[in-house]
Amino acid sequence: MPSIVIIYHSASGTTAQLAEAIFAGAQELATPSIYRISGAEIIAGRFIDEAIWAQLDQADAIIFGSPTYMGGPSAQFKAFADASGERWSQRTWANKIAAGFTIGSNLNGDQFNTLLSFSVLAAQHGMLWCGLDIPGGYDEQGRNRLGTQLGVAAQSSDGQVNSIDLITAHYLGKRVAQIALKMSNTSITKDTP
């Protein structure tokens, strides 16, 4: 089974709720693990946790998550992203699947920009981005209600995550697992163009 790491920051717990839904979806077809960036592992502005770096390096897919603060990912997530530079220079994450999720308190609190930041991070690493394949709000379950194809963009009200956003997050986890499973049956290496 392919391995998937969900790495995210959550301050109020809403991003954590999305991460758990993604985990549940991924668990149907893969072996996921979940890591919450707390901030304690950030030293002098850099994320330092050798155990999770090793786990990320071995994963078939990485799913990034953060609340949207001031139109982008949280400082805690950004410290992690910035510290991934060694992996960038060695192309350690090339050809891994990547996806992302975020949440904000407004319907359009610039969550798209956070997802865009994740996709650029993935592109920098040579990863393969996996977005949603659901037209916004047009399927029978109403998934992807905010209509963001790049990943899960969710909205919370009073600390509660919309139930449709949780269903969409579950779907993203399963979708990444499906693609990772398909790719694990092929022989793609870092050198494959």
C-alpha positions as CSV (number, residue, x, y, z in Angstrom):
1,M,0.0,0.0,0.0
2,P,1.3,3.5,-0.7
3,S,2.2,5.7,2.2
4,I,0.8,9.2,2.6
5,V,1.9,11.8,5.1
6,I,-0.5,14.6,6.0
7,I,1.5,17.5,7.5
8,Y,-0.3,20.6,8.7
9,H,-0.6,23.4,11.2
10,S,-3.8,24.1,13.2
11,A,-4.2,26.7,15.8
12,S,-7.9,26.5,16.7
13,G,-8.5,22.9,15.7
14,T,-10.5,23.4,12.5
15,T,-7.5,22.5,10.2
16,A,-7.0,19.4,12.4
17,Q,-10.6,18.4,11.7
18,L,-10.0,18.6,8.0
19,A,-6.7,16.6,8.4
20,E,-8.6,13.8,10.3
21,A,-11.2,13.7,7.5
22,I,-8.4,13.5,4.9
23,F,-6.7,10.7,6.9
24,A,-9.9,8.7,7.0
25,G,-10.3,9.0,3.2
26,A,-6.7,8.0,2.6
27,Q,-6.9,5.1,5.0
28,E,-9.4,3.3,2.7
29,L,-6.6,2.6,0.1
30,A,-3.3,3.6,1.6
31,T,-1.3,3.8,4.8
32,P,-1.5,7.4,6.0
33,S,0.1,9.1,8.9
34,I,-0.6,12.5,10.3
35,Y,1.8,15.2,11.7
36,R,0.6,18.4,13.4
37,I,3.1,21.2,13.4
38,S,2.8,22.7,16.8
39,G,5.5,25.4,16.7
40,A,7.7,23.8,19.4
41,E,9.8,22.2,16.7
42,I,10.6,25.6,15.2
43,I,13.9,26.9,16.3
44,A,15.4,30.2,15.1
45,G,12.5,30.4,12.5
46,R,13.2,26.9,11.1
47,F,11.3,23.7,11.4
48,I,13.5,21.0,12.9
49,D,12.2,17.4,13.4
50,E,14.4,14.8,11.8
51,A,11.9,12.0,12.4
52,I,9.2,13.6,10.3
53,W,11.7,14.6,7.6
54,A,12.7,10.9,7.2
55,Q,9.0,9.9,7.0
56,L,8.2,12.6,4.4
57,D,11.2,11.5,2.3
58,Q,9.9,7.9,2.3
59,A,6.3,8.8,1.5
60,D,4.6,8.3,-1.8
61,A,2.4,11.4,-1.3
62,I,2.5,14.4,1.0
63,I,-0.7,16.5,1.7
64,F,0.0,20.0,3.1
65,G,-2.4,21.9,5.3
66,S,-2.7,25.2,7.1
67,P,-5.3,27.7,8.1
68,T,-5.3,30.8,5.9
69,Y,-3.9,33.8,7.8
70,M,-3.6,37.2,6.2
71,G,-4.1,35.6,2.7
72,G,-1.5,32.8,3.0
73,P,-0.3,29.8,5.1
74,S,0.5,30.3,8.8
75,A,4.0,31.2,9.9
76,Q,4.3,27.8,11.5
77,F,3.6,26.1,8.2
78,K,5.9,28.5,6.3
79,A,8.8,27.7,8.7
80,F,8.3,24.0,7.7
81,A,8.1,24.9,4.0
82,D,11.2,27.1,4.1
83,A,13.2,24.4,5.9
84,S,12.4,21.9,3.1
85,G,15.2,23.5,1.0
86,E,17.6,20.6,1.5
87,R,15.1,18.3,0.0
88,W,14.6,20.7,-2.9
89,S,18.4,20.8,-3.7
90,Q,18.6,17.0,-3.6
91,R,15.2,16.5,-5.5
92,T,14.2,14.1,-2.6
93,W,10.5,14.7,-3.2
94,A,10.5,14.7,-7.0
95,N,7.7,12.7,-8.5
96,K,5.8,12.3,-5.2
97,I,2.1,13.2,-5.2
98,A,1.2,16.4,-3.4
99,A,-2.1,18.0,-2.4
100,G,-3.4,20.6,0.0
101,F,-6.1,21.9,2.2
102,T,-6.9,25.1,4.1
103,I,-9.6,26.8,6.1
104,G,-10.6,30.4,6.8
105,S,-13.4,32.1,8.7
106,N,-14.8,33.8,5.6
107,L,-16.3,32.2,2.5
108,N,-13.6,33.8,0.4
109,G,-10.9,34.6,2.9
110,D,-8.2,34.2,0.3
111,Q,-8.0,30.4,0.9
112,F,-7.1,30.0,-2.8
113,N,-3.8,31.8,-2.2
114,T,-2.9,29.4,0.5
115,L,-3.6,26.4,-1.8
116,L,-1.6,28.2,-4.5
117,S,1.3,28.5,-2.1
118,F,1.2,24.8,-1.5
119,S,1.1,24.0,-5.2
120,V,4.1,26.2,-5.8
121,L,5.9,24.5,-3.0
122,A,5.1,21.2,-4.6
123,A,6.3,22.4,-8.0
124,Q,9.5,23.7,-6.5
125,H,10.1,20.1,-5.3
126,G,9.2,18.5,-8.7
127,M,6.1,16.9,-7.1
128,L,2.9,16.1,-9.0
129,W,-0.1,18.1,-7.8
130,C,-3.4,16.5,-7.2
131,G,-6.4,18.8,-7.1
132,L,-10.1,18.0,-6.8
133,D,-11.9,16.6,-9.8
134,I,-15.3,17.8,-8.5
135,P,-17.1,20.7,-10.1
136,G,-17.8,23.1,-7.3
137,G,-21.1,22.1,-5.6
138,Y,-22.5,20.3,-8.6
139,D,-22.2,16.7,-7.5
140,E,-25.0,15.0,-5.7
141,Q,-23.3,15.4,-2.3
142,G,-22.6,19.1,-2.8
143,R,-18.9,18.5,-2.3
144,N,-16.4,21.3,-3.1
145,R,-19.0,23.8,-2.1
146,L,-16.6,26.7,-2.4
147,G,-15.6,25.7,-5.9
148,T,-11.9,25.5,-5.5
149,Q,-10.3,22.9,-7.8
150,L,-6.8,23.3,-6.5
151,G,-7.5,21.5,-3.2
152,V,-9.8,21.7,-0.2
153,A,-10.8,25.2,0.7
154,A,-13.0,25.2,3.7
155,Q,-14.8,27.8,5.8
156,S,-15.5,27.6,9.5
157,S,-18.0,29.4,11.6
158,D,-17.5,29.7,15.3
159,G,-14.9,26.9,15.3
160,Q,-17.1,24.5,13.5
161,V,-16.2,23.1,10.1
162,N,-19.0,22.8,7.6
163,S,-20.0,19.2,7.2
164,I,-19.7,19.4,3.4
165,D,-16.2,20.6,3.7
166,L,-15.3,17.5,5.8
167,I,-16.9,15.3,3.2
168,T,-14.8,17.1,0.6
169,A,-11.7,16.6,2.7
170,H,-12.4,12.9,3.0
171,Y,-12.7,12.7,-0.7
172,L,-9.4,14.4,-1.3
173,G,-7.7,11.9,1.0
174,K,-9.2,9.0,-0.9
175,R,-8.4,10.6,-4.3
176,V,-4.7,11.0,-3.4
177,A,-4.6,7.4,-2.2
178,Q,-6.2,6.2,-5.5
179,I,-3.6,8.1,-7.5
180,A,-0.7,6.9,-5.3
181,L,-1.9,3.4,-5.6
182,K,-2.0,3.7,-9.4
183,M,1.5,5.2,-9.5
184,S,2.9,2.5,-7.1
185,N,2.1,0.0,-9.9
186,T,4.4,1.8,-12.3
187,S,8.1,2.4,-12.2
188,I,8.6,6.1,-12.0
189,T,11.9,7.3,-10.7
190,K,13.4,10.7,-10.1
191,D,15.2,10.4,-13.4
192,T,12.1,9.7,-15.4
193,P,11.2,12.8,-17.5
